[in-house]
Amino acid sequence: MNNLTIRPEEHKDYKAIVSLILRSFREGTDYSDGTDIIALVEEIRDSEYYIPELSFVAELDGEIVGHFLFSHFPLSTTREGGEKNDCGIVMLAPVSVHADYLRRGIGSAMLKMGIEKVREAGFNGITVEGNFMFYNKVGFRTSSEYNIFPTSGIPMGEPRCMMCQETREGSLDGVSGYIVYDMYYNA
């Protein structure tokens, strides 16, 4: 992947990102046709949690083949939601790779670079919900190991699908709470 470029998304990329997400989820998953994912991306972009400098596209020979973003994610103090604590955590969601380029290392390359950018920005940790067999390869562990607990929406009915990663050793020490998506209608 020598010609893979990962850069911050720009407004001019939005149409290509929508097409990418639709194909990625329709052809690469069995749980979404992508329309809910597009709605989530738009909702994040319109929210106070959006971090423009941590929303990226991956290009291969000038074509957008990947998209991912990190957004602020306060933890809830209760499993029902409501009161939130900003613990310096970001949520990684969604991650999309063009259906024609799945299983070629693009997703891993995107995440390794993105995790480094989150670290450089000074955040304490990253949470993600997804396939633990993939995300464990780039350093994520089950969130409960960090005293961060899932409350709903776990794909495949598997608690290991809710994961976290410290940005520095011990950066999540003393942090605890619940992952509640009540700030998003489309999550």
Residue frames as a rotation matrix with the C-alpha (Angstrom) as fourth column:
MET 1
0.567 0.823 0.000 0.00
0.823 -0.567 0.000 0.00
0.000 0.000 -1.000 0.00
ASN 2
-0.454 -0.859 -0.235 2.78
0.834 -0.503 0.227 2.41
-0.313 -0.093 0.945 -0.86
ASN 3
-0.800 0.177 0.573 0.35
0.233 -0.788 0.570 4.74
0.552 0.590 0.589 -2.64
LEU 4
0.213 0.876 -0.433 -2.10
0.848 0.054 0.527 4.88
0.485 -0.480 -0.731 0.31
THR 5
-0.766 -0.347 0.541 -2.56
0.091 -0.892 -0.443 8.41
0.636 -0.290 0.715 1.65
ILE 6
0.057 0.762 -0.645 -4.47
0.964 0.126 0.235 9.11
0.260 -0.635 -0.728 4.85
ARG 7
-0.869 -0.307 0.388 -5.52
0.265 -0.951 -0.158 12.71
0.418 -0.034 0.908 5.37
PRO 8
-0.679 0.676 -0.288 -8.18
0.091 -0.312 -0.946 14.78
-0.729 -0.668 0.150 7.17
GLU 9
-0.163 0.714 0.680 -11.53
0.974 0.228 -0.007 14.74
-0.160 0.661 -0.733 5.40
GLU 10
-0.955 -0.032 -0.296 -12.66
-0.021 -0.985 0.173 17.87
-0.297 0.172 0.939 3.60
HIS 11
-0.138 0.978 -0.157 -16.16
-0.377 -0.199 -0.905 19.06
-0.916 -0.066 0.396 2.76
LYS 12
0.005 0.091 -0.996 -15.55
-0.999 -0.046 -0.009 18.19
-0.047 0.995 0.091 -0.91
ASP 13
-0.873 -0.411 -0.264 -15.12
-0.417 0.908 -0.036 14.53
0.254 0.079 -0.964 0.16
TYR 14
-0.515 0.676 0.527 -18.61
-0.606 0.149 -0.782 14.13
-0.607 -0.722 0.333 1.65
LYS 15
0.454 0.724 -0.520 -20.34
-0.882 0.280 -0.380 12.75
-0.130 0.631 0.765 -1.45
ALA 16
-0.032 -0.560 -0.828 -17.59
-0.551 0.701 -0.453 10.16
0.834 0.442 -0.331 -1.99
ILE 17
-0.882 -0.266 0.390 -17.72
-0.466 0.359 -0.809 9.24
0.075 -0.895 -0.440 1.71
VAL 18
-0.007 0.959 0.283 -21.47
-0.822 0.156 -0.548 8.56
-0.569 -0.237 0.787 1.47
SER 19
0.559 0.179 -0.810 -20.93
-0.730 0.569 -0.379 6.22
0.392 0.803 0.449 -1.52
LEU 20
-0.456 -0.834 -0.313 -18.04
-0.481 0.526 -0.701 4.51
0.749 -0.169 -0.641 0.26
ILE 21
-0.719 0.212 0.662 -20.05
-0.626 0.215 -0.749 3.90
-0.301 -0.953 -0.022 3.45
LEU 22
0.365 0.926 -0.096 -23.02
-0.869 0.302 -0.393 2.49
-0.335 0.227 0.915 1.53
ARG 23
0.452 -0.246 -0.857 -20.87
-0.531 0.698 -0.480 -0.05
0.717 0.672 0.184 -0.36
SER 24
-0.614 -0.781 0.113 -18.71
-0.527 0.300 -0.795 -0.85
0.587 -0.548 -0.596 2.64
PHE 25
-0.620 0.403 0.674 -21.62
-0.637 0.244 -0.731 -1.73
-0.459 -0.882 0.106 4.91
ARG 26
0.463 0.840 -0.284 -23.94
-0.853 0.335 -0.401 -3.27
-0.241 0.428 0.871 2.31
GLU 27
0.625 -0.258 -0.737 -21.27
-0.401 0.703 -0.587 -5.62
0.669 0.663 0.336 1.01
GLY 28
-0.359 -0.923 -0.140 -18.99
-0.272 0.247 -0.930 -5.97
0.893 -0.296 -0.339 4.02
THR 29
-0.885 0.094 0.455 -21.42
-0.445 0.113 -0.888 -6.52
-0.135 -0.989 -0.058 6.92
ASP 30
-0.626 0.737 -0.257 -24.55
0.467 0.617 0.633 -8.44
0.625 0.276 -0.730 7.72
TYR 31
-0.283 0.506 -0.815 -25.95
0.920 -0.097 -0.380 -5.87
-0.271 -0.857 -0.438 10.15
SER 32
0.048 0.296 -0.954 -26.31
0.090 -0.952 -0.291 -2.61
-0.995 -0.072 -0.072 8.19
ASP 33
0.493 0.129 0.860 -27.08
0.859 0.087 -0.505 -1.36
-0.140 0.988 -0.068 4.70
GLY 34
-0.513 -0.839 0.181 -25.06
0.847 -0.529 -0.055 1.78
0.141 0.125 0.982 5.50
THR 35
0.017 0.565 0.825 -27.92
0.336 -0.780 0.528 4.28
0.942 0.268 -0.203 5.67
ASP 36
0.911 0.296 -0.287 -27.88
0.347 -0.174 0.922 4.31
0.223 -0.939 -0.262 9.48
ILE 37
0.133 -0.952 -0.275 -24.11
0.922 0.017 0.387 4.74
-0.363 -0.306 0.880 9.40
ILE 38
-0.467 -0.220 0.856 -24.38
0.649 -0.744 0.162 7.76
0.601 0.631 0.490 7.10
ALA 39
0.535 0.742 0.404 -26.98
0.182 -0.569 0.802 9.24
0.825 -0.355 -0.440 9.44
LEU 40
0.751 -0.330 -0.572 -24.62
0.630 0.097 0.770 8.70
-0.199 -0.939 0.281 12.38
VAL 41
-0.333 -0.915 0.226 -21.72
0.942 -0.312 0.126 10.41
-0.045 0.255 0.966 10.57
GLU 42
-0.254 0.301 0.919 -23.91
0.364 -0.851 0.379 13.41
0.896 0.431 0.107 9.75
GLU 43
0.809 0.581 -0.086 -25.21
0.256 -0.217 0.942 13.53
0.528 -0.785 -0.325 13.31
ILE 44
0.353 -0.775 -0.524 -21.66
0.870 0.064 0.490 13.47
-0.346 -0.629 0.697 14.72
ARG 45
-0.509 -0.595 0.622 -20.55
0.803 -0.589 0.093 16.22
0.311 0.547 0.777 12.31
ASP 46
-0.010 0.622 0.783 -23.47
0.121 -0.776 0.619 18.40
0.993 0.101 -0.068 13.48
SER 47
0.788 0.366 -0.495 -22.80
0.469 0.163 0.868 17.82
0.398 -0.916 -0.043 17.18
GLU 48
0.756 -0.508 0.412 -20.60
-0.645 -0.686 0.337 19.35
0.112 -0.521 -0.847 19.84
TYR 49
0.617 -0.482 0.622 -18.66
-0.117 0.726 0.678 16.06
-0.778 -0.491 0.391 19.90
TYR 50
0.903 -0.236 0.359 -17.24
0.415 0.259 -0.872 16.37
0.113 0.937 0.332 16.35
ILE 51
0.316 -0.887 -0.336 -13.47
-0.022 -0.361 0.932 16.81
-0.948 -0.287 -0.133 16.06
PRO 52
0.918 0.167 -0.360 -12.79
-0.340 -0.140 -0.930 17.88
-0.206 0.976 -0.072 12.44
GLU 53
0.152 -0.953 -0.261 -9.05
-0.973 -0.099 -0.207 17.25
0.172 0.285 -0.943 12.68
LEU 54
-0.672 -0.351 0.652 -9.72
-0.513 0.855 -0.069 13.63
-0.534 -0.381 -0.755 13.72
SER 55
0.518 0.777 0.358 -11.96
-0.091 0.466 -0.880 12.69
-0.851 0.423 0.312 10.80
PHE 56
-0.382 -0.893 -0.238 -10.02
-0.506 -0.014 0.863 11.04
-0.774 0.450 -0.446 7.99
VAL 57
0.873 0.449 -0.191 -10.17
-0.417 0.483 -0.770 9.58
-0.254 0.751 0.609 4.52
ALA 58
-0.117 -0.873 0.475 -7.78
-0.003 0.478 0.878 7.10
-0.993 0.101 -0.058 2.94
GLU 59
0.686 0.263 -0.678 -6.95
-0.633 -0.245 -0.735 7.51
-0.360 0.933 -0.002 -0.74
LEU 60
-0.027 -0.660 0.751 -5.40
0.284 0.715 0.639 4.99
-0.958 0.230 0.168 -3.04
ASP 61
-0.712 -0.341 0.614 -4.23
0.677 -0.102 0.729 6.40
-0.185 0.935 0.303 -6.37
GLY 62
-0.958 0.265 0.111 -6.53
-0.232 -0.941 0.246 9.42
0.170 0.210 0.963 -5.85
GLU 63
-0.111 0.954 -0.278 -9.66
-0.129 0.264 0.956 7.37
0.985 0.142 0.094 -5.05
ILE 64
-0.282 0.106 0.954 -11.22
-0.949 -0.175 -0.261 7.50
0.139 -0.979 0.150 -1.57
VAL 65
-0.169 0.119 -0.978 -11.12
-0.185 0.971 0.150 3.90
0.968 0.207 -0.142 -0.30
GLY 66
-0.275 0.076 -0.958 -11.55
0.853 0.479 -0.207 4.46
0.444 -0.874 -0.197 3.44
HIS 67
-0.088 0.275 0.957 -13.11
-0.300 -0.924 0.238 6.74
0.950 -0.266 0.164 6.02
PHE 68
0.056 0.150 -0.987 -13.03
0.866 0.484 0.122 6.87
0.496 -0.862 -0.103 9.81
LEU 69
-0.020 -0.057 0.998 -13.51
-0.212 -0.975 -0.060 9.41
0.977 -0.213 0.007 12.53
PHE 70
-0.521 -0.152 -0.840 -13.00
0.796 0.270 -0.542 9.98
0.309 -0.951 -0.019 16.22
SER 71
0.037 0.564 0.825 -15.38
-0.047 -0.824 0.565 12.11
0.998 -0.060 -0.005 18.28
HIS 72
-0.696 -0.205 0.688 -15.52
-0.645 -0.242 -0.725 13.23
0.315 -0.948 0.036 21.91
PHE 73
0.027 0.732 -0.681 -17.29
0.003 0.681 0.732 10.62
1.000 -0.022 0.017 24.02
PRO 74
-0.406 -0.101 0.908 -18.20
-0.857 -0.304 -0.417 11.38
0.319 -0.947 0.037 27.62
LEU 75
-0.764 0.139 -0.630 -18.91
0.244 0.966 -0.082 8.36
0.597 -0.217 -0.773 29.81
SER 76
0.233 0.903 0.362 -22.20
-0.347 -0.271 0.898 8.08
0.909 -0.335 0.250 31.67
THR 77
-0.601 -0.423 0.679 -22.13
-0.757 0.028 -0.652 7.76
0.257 -0.906 -0.337 35.43
THR 78
-0.170 0.596 0.785 -25.04
-0.476 0.647 -0.595 5.28
-0.863 -0.475 0.174 35.31
ARG 79
-0.808 -0.132 0.574 -25.99
0.329 0.707 0.626 2.55
-0.488 0.695 -0.528 32.88
GLU 80
0.205 0.960 0.192 -29.23
0.832 -0.068 -0.550 4.41
-0.515 0.272 -0.813 32.12
GLY 81
-0.189 -0.348 0.918 -27.39
0.814 -0.579 -0.051 7.46
0.549 0.738 0.392 30.82
GLY 82
0.856 0.510 -0.081 -28.03
0.481 -0.729 0.488 11.06
0.190 -0.456 -0.869 31.71
GLU 83
0.818 -0.563 -0.116 -25.14
-0.390 -0.691 0.608 12.56
-0.422 -0.453 -0.785 33.66
LYS 84
0.825 -0.558 0.091 -21.88
0.404 0.469 -0.786 12.42
0.396 0.685 0.612 31.74
ASN 85
0.601 -0.747 -0.286 -18.20
0.009 -0.351 0.936 12.80
-0.799 -0.565 -0.204 32.61
ASP 86
0.863 -0.446 -0.236 -15.64
-0.335 -0.156 -0.929 14.01
0.377 0.881 -0.284 30.10
CYS 87
0.749 -0.590 0.301 -12.76
0.035 0.489 0.871 11.66
-0.662 -0.642 0.387 30.81
GLY 88
0.010 -0.770 -0.638 -10.73
-0.796 -0.393 0.461 12.62
-0.606 0.503 -0.616 27.74
ILE 89
-0.427 -0.062 0.902 -12.02
0.265 0.945 0.190 9.68
-0.865 0.320 -0.387 25.73
VAL 90
-0.385 0.338 -0.859 -12.90
-0.876 -0.427 0.225 9.62
-0.291 0.839 0.461 22.05
MET 91
0.321 0.552 0.770 -15.15
-0.076 0.825 -0.560 7.20
-0.944 0.121 0.307 20.20
LEU 92
-0.813 -0.500 -0.298 -13.91
-0.394 0.096 0.914 5.59
-0.428 0.861 -0.275 16.99
ALA 93
-0.306 0.746 0.591 -16.94
0.694 0.600 -0.398 5.22
-0.652 0.288 -0.702 14.74
PRO 94
0.883 0.218 0.415 -17.60
-0.092 0.949 -0.301 4.50
-0.459 0.228 0.859 12.05
VAL 95
-0.343 -0.936 -0.079 -14.78
-0.452 0.091 0.887 2.81
-0.823 0.340 -0.454 10.16
SER 96
0.768 0.625 0.141 -15.42
-0.122 0.358 -0.926 2.11
-0.629 0.694 0.351 6.48
VAL 97
-0.531 -0.845 -0.063 -13.26
-0.277 0.103 0.955 0.51
-0.801 0.525 -0.289 3.81
HIS 98
-0.038 0.485 -0.874 -14.42
-0.991 -0.128 -0.028 0.34
-0.125 0.865 0.486 0.19
ALA 99
0.665 0.440 0.603 -15.87
-0.433 0.885 -0.170 -3.11
-0.609 -0.148 0.780 -0.56
ASP 100
0.913 -0.340 -0.225 -13.39
-0.080 0.391 -0.917 -3.63
0.400 0.855 0.330 -3.42
TYR 101
0.030 -0.980 0.196 -10.45
-0.409 -0.191 -0.892 -3.14
0.912 -0.053 -0.406 -1.03
LEU 102
0.734 0.293 0.613 -11.44
-0.675 0.214 0.706 -5.18
0.076 -0.932 0.355 2.02
ARG 103
0.861 -0.387 0.329 -8.79
0.132 0.796 0.591 -7.36
-0.490 -0.466 0.737 3.68
ARG 104
0.582 -0.705 0.404 -5.85
0.556 -0.017 -0.831 -5.57
0.593 0.709 0.382 2.08
GLY 105
-0.226 -0.721 -0.655 -4.53
0.972 -0.118 -0.205 -3.81
0.071 -0.683 0.727 5.20
ILE 106
-0.376 0.112 0.920 -6.22
0.252 -0.943 0.218 -0.45
0.892 0.313 0.326 4.58
GLY 107
0.691 0.715 0.107 -8.29
0.052 -0.197 0.979 -0.59
0.721 -0.671 -0.173 7.77
SER 108
0.590 -0.547 -0.594 -5.27
0.802 0.308 0.512 -1.45
-0.097 -0.778 0.621 9.91
ALA 109
-0.465 -0.790 0.400 -3.17
0.833 -0.544 -0.105 1.29
0.301 0.284 0.911 8.30
MET 110
0.001 0.551 0.835 -5.95
0.074 -0.832 0.549 3.84
0.997 0.061 -0.042 8.86
LEU 111
0.873 0.457 -0.172 -6.36
0.178 0.030 0.984 2.91
0.455 -0.889 -0.055 12.51
LYS 112
0.225 -0.867 -0.444 -2.65
0.973 0.177 0.146 2.84
-0.048 -0.465 0.884 13.35
MET 113
-0.632 -0.434 0.642 -2.25
0.532 -0.846 -0.048 6.37
0.564 0.311 0.765 11.99
GLY 114
0.165 0.814 0.558 -5.50
-0.045 -0.559 0.828 7.55
0.985 -0.162 -0.056 13.61
ILE 115
0.766 0.058 -0.641 -4.59
0.591 0.329 0.736 6.15
0.253 -0.943 0.218 17.02
GLU 116
-0.294 -0.940 -0.174 -1.30
0.955 -0.283 -0.085 8.04
0.030 -0.191 0.981 16.83
LYS 117
-0.525 0.166 0.835 -3.14
0.188 -0.934 0.305 11.28
0.830 0.317 0.459 15.98
VAL 118
0.640 0.768 -0.001 -5.47
0.104 -0.085 0.991 10.77
0.761 -0.635 -0.134 18.97
ARG 119
0.428 -0.596 -0.679 -2.40
0.903 0.270 0.333 10.21
-0.015 -0.756 0.654 21.18
GLU 120
-0.605 -0.712 0.355 -0.74
0.740 -0.668 -0.079 13.37
0.293 0.215 0.932 19.84
ALA 121
-0.152 0.654 0.741 -3.94
0.013 -0.749 0.663 15.34
0.988 0.110 0.105 20.52
GLY 122
-0.781 -0.353 0.515 -3.65
-0.458 -0.238 -0.857 14.41
0.425 -0.905 0.025 24.21
PHE 123
0.330 0.943 0.052 -6.70
-0.780 0.242 0.577 12.19
0.532 -0.231 0.815 24.68
ASN 124
-0.192 -0.375 0.907 -6.63
-0.910 0.415 -0.022 9.47
-0.368 -0.829 -0.421 27.34
GLY 125
-0.645 0.015 0.764 -8.33
0.051 0.998 0.023 6.67
-0.762 0.054 -0.645 25.48
ILE 126
-0.616 0.444 -0.651 -10.41
-0.765 -0.137 0.629 5.43
0.190 0.886 0.424 22.59
THR 127
-0.333 0.586 0.739 -13.58
-0.211 0.718 -0.664 3.36
-0.919 -0.377 -0.115 22.68
VAL 128
-0.587 0.183 -0.788 -14.90
-0.795 0.052 0.604 1.33
0.152 0.982 0.115 19.76
GLU 129
0.050 0.652 0.756 -17.68
-0.439 0.694 -0.570 -1.16
-0.897 -0.303 0.321 19.20
GLY 130
0.384 0.052 -0.922 -17.10
-0.918 0.133 -0.374 -3.79
0.103 0.990 0.099 16.55
ASN 131
0.854 -0.093 -0.512 -15.39
-0.039 0.969 -0.242 -7.02
0.519 0.227 0.824 15.59
PHE 132
0.771 -0.553 0.314 -12.94
-0.468 -0.159 0.869 -7.78
-0.431 -0.818 -0.381 18.41
MET 133
0.531 -0.611 0.588 -10.91
0.628 0.749 0.211 -10.11
-0.569 0.257 0.781 16.18
PHE 134
0.413 -0.366 0.834 -10.03
0.678 -0.488 -0.550 -7.10
0.608 0.792 0.047 14.01
TYR 135
0.690 -0.064 0.721 -9.71
-0.273 -0.946 0.176 -4.37
0.671 -0.318 -0.670 16.64
ASN 136
0.899 -0.419 0.128 -7.63
0.033 0.356 0.934 -6.51
-0.437 -0.835 0.334 19.03
LYS 137
0.445 -0.751 0.488 -4.95
0.895 0.355 -0.270 -6.57
0.029 0.557 0.830 16.29
VAL 138
-0.017 -0.437 0.899 -4.47
0.363 -0.841 -0.402 -2.80
0.932 0.319 0.173 16.64
GLY 139
-0.807 -0.590 0.033 -4.32
0.136 -0.240 -0.961 -2.75
0.575 -0.771 0.274 20.45
PHE 140
-0.142 0.817 0.559 -7.94
-0.817 -0.415 0.399 -2.62
0.558 -0.400 0.727 21.64
ARG 141
-0.941 -0.068 -0.331 -9.03
0.131 0.829 -0.543 -4.72
0.311 -0.555 -0.772 24.61
THR 142
-0.074 0.968 -0.238 -12.42
0.760 0.209 0.615 -5.48
0.645 -0.136 -0.752 26.11
SER 143
-0.079 0.062 0.995 -13.67
-0.158 -0.986 0.049 -2.24
0.984 -0.153 0.087 27.69
SER 144
0.878 0.477 0.028 -14.57
-0.113 0.150 0.982 -3.85
0.464 -0.866 0.186 31.02
GLU 145
0.303 -0.861 -0.408 -10.83
0.897 0.403 -0.183 -4.42
0.322 -0.310 0.895 31.59
TYR 146
-0.716 -0.525 0.460 -10.67
0.400 -0.849 -0.346 -0.61
0.572 -0.064 0.818 31.97
ASN 147
-0.608 0.587 -0.535 -13.83
0.592 -0.115 -0.798 -0.34
-0.530 -0.802 -0.277 34.14
ILE 148
-0.609 0.484 -0.628 -15.76
-0.707 -0.691 0.152 0.99
-0.360 0.537 0.763 31.17
PHE 149
-0.664 0.425 0.615 -18.92
0.210 0.896 -0.392 -0.98
-0.717 -0.131 -0.684 30.66
PRO 150
-0.912 0.409 0.037 -21.26
-0.021 -0.136 0.990 -1.48
0.410 0.902 0.133 27.68
THR 151
-0.642 0.753 0.142 -24.97
-0.339 -0.112 -0.934 -0.93
-0.688 -0.648 0.327 28.12
SER 152
0.450 0.845 0.290 -26.60
-0.007 0.328 -0.945 -1.69
-0.893 0.423 0.154 24.78
GLY 153
0.816 0.059 -0.576 -26.15
-0.531 -0.319 -0.785 -2.23
-0.230 0.946 -0.229 21.08
ILE 154
-0.161 -0.932 0.324 -23.38
-0.580 0.355 0.733 -4.79
-0.798 -0.071 -0.598 21.26
PRO 155
0.182 0.235 -0.955 -23.07
-0.962 0.241 -0.124 -6.33
0.201 0.942 0.270 17.80
MET 156
-0.155 -0.207 -0.966 -23.31
-0.343 0.928 -0.143 -10.09
0.926 0.309 -0.215 17.53
GLY 157
0.817 0.571 0.077 -24.42
-0.252 0.235 0.939 -10.28
0.518 -0.787 0.336 21.19
GLU 158
0.403 -0.791 -0.460 -20.78
0.761 0.569 -0.312 -10.47
0.509 -0.225 0.831 22.26
PRO 159
0.924 0.004 -0.382 -19.48
0.278 -0.693 0.665 -8.32
-0.262 -0.721 -0.642 25.18
ARG 160
0.006 -1.000 -0.007 -15.93
0.654 -0.001 0.756 -8.44
-0.756 -0.009 0.654 23.78
CYS 161
0.045 0.082 0.996 -17.18
0.952 -0.306 -0.018 -6.25
0.303 0.949 -0.092 20.92
MET 162
0.935 0.147 0.323 -17.08
0.042 -0.950 0.311 -3.18
0.352 -0.277 -0.894 23.21
MET 163
0.333 -0.922 -0.198 -13.41
0.924 0.361 -0.128 -2.24
0.190 -0.140 0.972 23.43
CYS 164
0.979 -0.168 -0.114 -11.06
-0.132 -0.953 0.272 0.48
-0.155 -0.252 -0.955 24.63
GLN 165
0.337 -0.939 0.062 -7.46
0.818 0.259 -0.513 1.42
0.466 0.224 0.856 24.20
GLU 166
0.577 -0.290 -0.764 -5.25
0.435 -0.682 0.588 3.62
-0.692 -0.671 -0.267 26.34
THR 167
0.930 -0.309 0.197 -3.27
0.024 -0.485 -0.874 6.25
0.366 0.818 -0.444 24.49
ARG 168
-0.134 -0.957 0.258 -0.47
-0.652 -0.111 -0.750 6.05
0.747 -0.269 -0.609 27.04
GLU 169
-0.361 -0.030 -0.932 0.21
0.452 0.868 -0.204 3.40
0.815 -0.495 -0.300 29.66
GLY 170
-0.603 0.184 -0.776 -2.06
0.784 -0.041 -0.619 4.11
-0.146 -0.982 -0.120 32.63
SER 171
-0.968 0.187 0.165 -3.97
-0.130 -0.944 0.304 6.92
0.213 0.273 0.938 30.91
LEU 172
-0.077 0.993 -0.092 -7.29
-0.292 0.066 0.954 5.22
0.953 0.100 0.285 31.77
ASP 173
-0.607 -0.164 -0.778 -6.36
0.651 0.458 -0.605 4.48
0.456 -0.873 -0.172 35.39
GLY 174
-0.808 0.323 -0.492 -9.08
0.280 -0.523 -0.805 5.83
-0.518 -0.789 0.332 37.65
VAL 175
-0.646 0.626 -0.435 -11.53
-0.760 -0.477 0.441 6.23
0.069 0.616 0.785 34.76
SER 176
-0.860 0.453 0.235 -14.82
0.412 0.888 -0.204 4.34
-0.301 -0.079 -0.950 34.95
GLY 177
-0.421 0.792 -0.442 -18.30
-0.631 -0.606 -0.484 4.63
-0.651 0.075 0.755 33.56
TYR 178
-0.030 0.580 0.814 -20.79
0.426 0.744 -0.515 3.38
-0.904 0.331 -0.270 31.05
ILE 179
-0.976 -0.208 -0.058 -20.94
0.014 -0.330 0.944 3.65
-0.215 0.921 0.325 27.29
VAL 180
-0.033 0.999 0.028 -24.39
0.639 0.042 -0.768 5.08
-0.769 -0.007 -0.639 26.59
TYR 181
-0.779 -0.284 0.560 -25.21
0.627 -0.339 0.701 6.49
-0.009 0.897 0.442 23.17
ASP 182
0.094 0.959 -0.268 -28.09
0.910 -0.192 -0.367 8.69
-0.404 -0.210 -0.890 24.36
MET 183
-0.144 -0.185 -0.972 -26.57
-0.062 -0.979 0.195 11.77
-0.988 0.089 0.129 22.75
TYR 184
-0.840 -0.177 -0.513 -27.09
-0.516 -0.035 0.856 10.22
-0.170 0.984 -0.062 19.31
TYR 185
0.228 0.972 0.056 -30.39
-0.793 0.219 -0.568 9.21
-0.565 0.085 0.821 17.76
ASN 186
0.687 0.069 -0.723 -28.67
-0.665 0.461 -0.588 7.09
0.293 0.885 0.363 15.07
ALA 187
-0.419 -0.900 0.124 -26.24
-0.874 0.362 -0.324 5.14
0.247 -0.244 -0.938 17.23
